[in-house]
Amino acid sequence: MINKQKGFSLLEIVIAFSILALSLGILLKIFSGGVNSAGVAEDYTVAVQVAEGLMARAGTEIPLAATDNSGMINDKYEWFLTITPYIFNTDNLGQTPSNVELFKVKVLVRWDIRNTQYRQIELTTLKLSTKTL
């Protein structure tokens, strides 16, 4: 009797499906990680735009004076704006002009506040203003 096989055995099919399932599982995990990273990157981009917008408003719409402001944007991004006078050592610089003031502007934006490990960014700059006499 000659045994000629014309197909795959059950064991070969089970092994092939196991390899396929494992490969698909790994691919799905890779793609979901990429989507999650894109979402986090988008959140950081929006937070930086919010912070830069607040920085640009300081000195134009928001007067340069010692102040603390805060607010919420889109029920997601909580922001804090702090403006303080900046005092620096003038020993090595000579005299500073008496008609200008320097202010430190700090913007903190945070999100995912409902989580205990929220994300945040902080931008700081110095802005020059003329003194009002």
Secondary structure, DSSP 8 states (H G I E B T S, - for coil): ------S--HHHHHHHHHHHHHHHHHHHHHHHHHHHHHHHHHHHHHHHHHHHHHHHHBTTTB-SSSEEEEEEETTTEEEEEEEEE-----TTT----TTEEEEEEEEEEEE-TTSSS-EEEEEEEEEEEE---
